[in-house]
Amino acid sequence: MAFPVLAAAGIAVSVGSKILGSRARKEAEERRREARRGNALEQLRHTMSGLSARRAEELAASRQQERFGRRQSAVLEARAKAGGAESGTGSAEQVQDVQLGESEFLSSIDVQLRAVEAELTRRQVGAGKQYEAALRAADADMSGPTQDFLDFANTAAFAINAWDALPKALDTDGDD
């Protein structure tokens, strides 16, 4: 009589441990998922911060170049006017050349800044896509309802097989 009780208790303990093991696996998956999501968010923050700092540096550098270009043009324009006045020739053409050079220089700074902005925007979009992909990968690692059902089915099949094997084990125990 003690053997069937022990066997039933063993089956119950085994089924219970399978259920607890499944629950522990699920909790570990959830912790891993949250850690991966946190890492992805931190990577996104780091990337965006770096891109923002680069944008600020490029804007500051372009403003500095613009100021430098304007100062240089003002100096060249003043020299052209002074040179024309000293020689008695017209300085309008020289001043116009200086102004044209200043305009071309400032345009090149604008083109360069737009190229940098476009590159930074592409990188931001890429970082966003990388973040979303990391979130999808973290979510894909979760087992989901299908795995939960399979765990339940395995546990139920184990319990049924063990219960079916119990009478055979009792018969062989009495034969000794």
JOTARA-V422510 format. One record per residue. N is the residue number from 1. SS is DSSP state (H for helix, E for strand, L for the rest). D_FIRST is the distance of its C-alpha to the first C-alpha in Angstrom with 2 decimals. Layout:
# JOTARA-V422510
n=N ss=SS d_first=D_FIRST
n=N ss=SS d_first=D_FIRST
This chain:
# JOTARA-V422510
n=1 ss=L d_first=0.00
n=2 ss=H d_first=3.79
n=3 ss=H d_first=5.48
n=4 ss=H d_first=5.90
n=5 ss=H d_first=6.88
n=6 ss=H d_first=8.96
n=7 ss=H d_first=10.31
n=8 ss=H d_first=11.34
n=9 ss=H d_first=12.82
n=10 ss=H d_first=14.55
n=11 ss=H d_first=15.97
n=12 ss=H d_first=17.14
n=13 ss=H d_first=18.74
n=14 ss=H d_first=20.34
n=15 ss=H d_first=21.72
n=16 ss=H d_first=22.92
n=17 ss=H d_first=24.63
n=18 ss=H d_first=26.29
n=19 ss=H d_first=27.59
n=20 ss=H d_first=28.83
n=21 ss=H d_first=30.38
n=22 ss=H d_first=32.15
n=23 ss=H d_first=33.44
n=24 ss=H d_first=34.66
n=25 ss=H d_first=36.42
n=26 ss=H d_first=38.07
n=27 ss=H d_first=39.27
n=28 ss=H d_first=40.62
n=29 ss=H d_first=42.44
n=30 ss=H d_first=43.95
n=31 ss=H d_first=45.17
n=32 ss=H d_first=46.62
n=33 ss=H d_first=48.30
n=34 ss=H d_first=49.84
n=35 ss=H d_first=51.06
n=36 ss=H d_first=52.67
n=37 ss=H d_first=54.26
n=38 ss=H d_first=55.59
n=39 ss=H d_first=56.98
n=40 ss=H d_first=58.65
n=41 ss=H d_first=60.21
n=42 ss=H d_first=61.45
n=43 ss=H d_first=62.94
n=44 ss=H d_first=64.67
n=45 ss=H d_first=66.07
n=46 ss=H d_first=67.31
n=47 ss=H d_first=68.95
n=48 ss=H d_first=70.56
n=49 ss=H d_first=71.81
n=50 ss=H d_first=73.37
n=51 ss=H d_first=74.99
n=52 ss=H d_first=76.30
n=53 ss=H d_first=77.78
n=54 ss=H d_first=79.39
n=55 ss=H d_first=80.83
n=56 ss=H d_first=82.32
n=57 ss=H d_first=83.79
n=58 ss=H d_first=85.32
n=59 ss=H d_first=86.81
n=60 ss=H d_first=88.29
n=61 ss=H d_first=89.69
n=62 ss=H d_first=91.24
n=63 ss=H d_first=92.83
n=64 ss=H d_first=94.21
n=65 ss=H d_first=95.59
n=66 ss=H d_first=97.15
n=67 ss=H d_first=98.84
n=68 ss=H d_first=100.05
n=69 ss=H d_first=101.36
n=70 ss=H d_first=103.19
n=71 ss=H d_first=104.75
n=72 ss=H d_first=105.85
n=73 ss=H d_first=107.29
n=74 ss=H d_first=109.12
n=75 ss=H d_first=110.60
n=76 ss=H d_first=111.64
n=77 ss=H d_first=113.08
n=78 ss=H d_first=115.08
n=79 ss=H d_first=116.36
n=80 ss=H d_first=117.34
n=81 ss=H d_first=119.24
n=82 ss=H d_first=120.91
n=83 ss=H d_first=121.78
n=84 ss=H d_first=123.28
n=85 ss=H d_first=125.29
n=86 ss=H d_first=126.68
n=87 ss=H d_first=127.69
n=88 ss=L d_first=129.06
n=89 ss=L d_first=126.92
n=90 ss=L d_first=124.38
n=91 ss=L d_first=120.93
n=92 ss=H d_first=119.30
n=93 ss=H d_first=118.09
n=94 ss=H d_first=116.61
n=95 ss=H d_first=114.90
n=96 ss=H d_first=113.58
n=97 ss=H d_first=112.23
n=98 ss=H d_first=110.47
n=99 ss=H d_first=108.97
n=100 ss=H d_first=107.82
n=101 ss=H d_first=106.22
n=102 ss=H d_first=104.47
n=103 ss=H d_first=103.17
n=104 ss=H d_first=101.87
n=105 ss=H d_first=100.24
n=106 ss=H d_first=98.50
n=107 ss=H d_first=97.41
n=108 ss=H d_first=95.88
n=109 ss=H d_first=93.93
n=110 ss=H d_first=92.66
n=111 ss=H d_first=91.66
n=112 ss=H d_first=89.85
n=113 ss=H d_first=88.06
n=114 ss=H d_first=87.01
n=115 ss=H d_first=85.64
n=116 ss=H d_first=83.61
n=117 ss=H d_first=82.38
n=118 ss=H d_first=81.33
n=119 ss=H d_first=79.47
n=120 ss=H d_first=77.70
n=121 ss=H d_first=76.79
n=122 ss=H d_first=75.34
n=123 ss=H d_first=73.29
n=124 ss=H d_first=72.04
n=125 ss=H d_first=71.02
n=126 ss=H d_first=69.33
n=127 ss=H d_first=67.48
n=128 ss=H d_first=66.31
n=129 ss=H d_first=65.07
n=130 ss=H d_first=63.36
n=131 ss=H d_first=61.63
n=132 ss=H d_first=60.44
n=133 ss=H d_first=59.19
n=134 ss=H d_first=57.28
n=135 ss=H d_first=55.67
n=136 ss=H d_first=54.72
n=137 ss=H d_first=53.29
n=138 ss=H d_first=51.24
n=139 ss=H d_first=49.94
n=140 ss=H d_first=49.25
n=141 ss=L d_first=46.84
n=142 ss=L d_first=44.49
n=143 ss=L d_first=41.63
n=144 ss=H d_first=42.03
n=145 ss=H d_first=40.11
n=146 ss=H d_first=39.69
n=147 ss=H d_first=37.83
n=148 ss=H d_first=35.69
n=149 ss=H d_first=34.79
n=150 ss=H d_first=34.04
n=151 ss=H d_first=31.78
n=152 ss=H d_first=29.92
n=153 ss=H d_first=29.80
n=154 ss=H d_first=28.52
n=155 ss=H d_first=25.74
n=156 ss=H d_first=24.82
n=157 ss=H d_first=25.05
n=158 ss=H d_first=22.82
n=159 ss=H d_first=20.11
n=160 ss=H d_first=20.53
n=161 ss=H d_first=20.53
n=162 ss=H d_first=17.40
n=163 ss=H d_first=15.61
n=164 ss=H d_first=17.20
n=165 ss=H d_first=16.22
n=166 ss=H d_first=12.47
n=167 ss=H d_first=12.15
n=168 ss=H d_first=14.51
n=169 ss=H d_first=12.64
n=170 ss=H d_first=9.52
n=171 ss=H d_first=12.28
n=172 ss=H d_first=14.06
n=173 ss=H d_first=11.30
n=174 ss=H d_first=11.12
n=175 ss=H d_first=14.93
n=176 ss=L d_first=15.62
